[in-house]
Amino acid sequence: MKATALCIGLAATLAGAGCGSSSSSRQGLDSLIPEVPGVTARLRSPSSAATGVVHVFDYKGGVQVQLTIANLMPGAYRIAFHETANCRSPNLFSAGKAWAPPSFTGNPGELMPAFTTSPDGGTSDYVAFVKGVSVDGPVSLRGKSVVIHWGDIVGEAFPGQPSNRIACGVFEASKPLL
């Protein structure tokens, strides 16, 4: 109910903004929808119908990761950053190894928690905070990819062999909403 009211209020504001003068209405929009620099990866799968998008933006000494993905089989999955901006190989081997910032002492594949899809549908929304990473800078996500792994383990991939990599996307600069 509250979300619907917020969406209706935002839609009314946006519609009204299009009718006013461009400078005053634009200033009003900037306060409602701030431009947040970030990166986006559009997820594609060479082996399934999975599609989705990952948005990442700087937030309080790290990044916030927002994933929306559809057409997954029910079960557990893990999202991981990978060292190479390449998703062209059939088993997604081209994305390279899982990547984590140097300050992370664990397995790079466990940088973000696993998620599960619902038993009746293959759509998931996921949000995580990752400390010590940024959109730009020395621990940047630019030039990297993001991979969705089936199961709770981020497995290695080898050329020409099956892997648990389900979908992959390369990080690119996010485009402003308006």
Summary of the structure (lengths in Angstrom):
residues: 178
radius of gyration: 18.3
end to end distance: 25.8
largest distance: 58.7
contacts: 523
relative contact order: 0.23
helix: 19%
strand: 33%
